[in-house]
Amino acid sequence: MSLDGYIDDTSNNRLLLSNTEDFDQVDELRATCDAILVGAETLRVDNPRLIIRSEERRAARIARGLPADIAKVTITKSGNISPNLRFFTTGDCSKIVYCPDSCCARVKAALSDLATVVCTGSHKVDLRRLLQDLEARGFRRLLIEGGSHVHTLFLEAGLVDELRLAIASFFVGNEHAPRFVQPGTFPHNAARRATLIDCSSVGDMAVLRYSFKER
Ligand SMILES: NC(=O)c1ccc[n+]([C@@H]2O[C@H](COP(=O)([O-])OP(=O)(O)OC[C@H]3O[C@@H](n4cnc5c(N)ncnc54)[C@H](OP(=O)(O)O)[C@@H]3O)[C@@H](O)[C@H]2O)c1
């Protein structure tokens, strides 16, 4: 996020907050996870590939008997996800779309050739069941990479073990831009602090790691 807590601006182009070193650390982090989840709005706005960029890391995963990329996961309530997104068209990995029963048939008709579509919850995805389903598929370590709504959902539900917060050395300063999280009721507040487990400089960025596990 920016110094003032934003994760994008309001332009049509994706705002690059990370520097080269931070992008590399995130690539390393991705390579150690089983799956990566972003919200449907991030897919529509940024059209990210969500793949492992480093050829060495891809080769190391293959040598360990793993796919070169980690599984890609998204959630949608509306079901409005285009099959042409790079989420579906790139990556050597499974792709899983979670949606509620309300749009299940439509999402399956549109995407089931490209991804596993899992329907859970009546009008919104039940996050605990999503995590149980991922675990049942053998995915144990999930990296949640935005955007604001998705960060807020998982943090408010107390379903996050660890937060890696990278702070870029500039301001966005636009109240209409998306923030790291939206207003909400978070389990960690003034009466219940998270544990800072690491704090480092990554070029001109500060990277903080917090644990939300009970001590
Ligand atoms: N700097 C960074 O690290 C970073 C990373 C990622 C994203 N971003 C930025 O974040 C912004 C997007 O964030 P955002 O908050 O607008 O969107 P988001 O969190 O990416 O996605 C929100 C979408 O997730 C779906 N959703 C939310 N709750 C759900 C539930 N309970 N069940 C099922 N689906 C659910 C809905 O999709 P439907 O609308 O389809 O129903 C909702 O619109 C973009 O500007 C992007 O560039 C920044």
The ligand as an ORCA input file, in Angstrom:
! r2SCAN-3c Opt
* xyz 0 1
  N      -1.737     -3.056     -4.368
  C      -2.107     -4.295     -4.301
  O      -1.398     -5.126     -3.742
  C      -3.427     -4.726     -4.894
  C      -3.706     -6.084     -4.986
  C      -4.940     -6.460     -5.515
  C      -5.842     -5.505     -5.926
  N      -5.527     -4.201     -5.840
  C      -6.493     -3.185     -6.259
  O      -7.701     -3.386     -5.541
  C      -8.775     -2.856     -6.328
  C      -9.916     -3.845     -6.321
  O     -10.357     -4.023     -4.991
  P     -11.910     -4.151     -4.672
  O     -12.059     -4.053     -3.211
  O     -12.669     -3.205     -5.536
  O     -12.258     -5.600     -5.216
  P     -11.751     -7.062     -4.813
  O     -11.578     -7.187     -3.344
  O     -10.640     -7.472     -5.716
  O     -13.010     -7.923     -5.287
  C     -14.285     -7.675     -4.747
  C     -15.230     -8.652     -5.396
  O     -15.123     -9.939     -4.782
  C     -16.387    -10.572     -4.852
  N     -16.825    -10.839     -3.488
  C     -16.653    -10.092     -2.375
  N     -17.201    -10.685     -1.305
  C     -17.718    -11.852     -1.740
  C     -18.392    -12.928     -1.113
  N     -18.634    -12.969      0.214
  N     -18.781    -13.948     -1.888
  C     -18.524    -13.953     -3.199
  N     -17.885    -12.973     -3.850
  C     -17.480    -11.946     -3.125
  C     -17.349     -9.611     -5.528
  O     -17.278     -9.945     -6.924
  P     -18.514     -9.659     -7.931
  O     -18.556     -8.180     -8.100
  O     -18.160    -10.403     -9.165
  O     -19.743    -10.177     -7.252
  C     -16.684     -8.272     -5.262
  O     -17.042     -7.278     -6.181
  C      -8.228     -2.592     -7.721
  O      -8.062     -1.201     -7.870
  C      -6.891     -3.289     -7.708
  O      -5.941     -2.645     -8.520
  C      -4.332     -3.783     -5.342
*
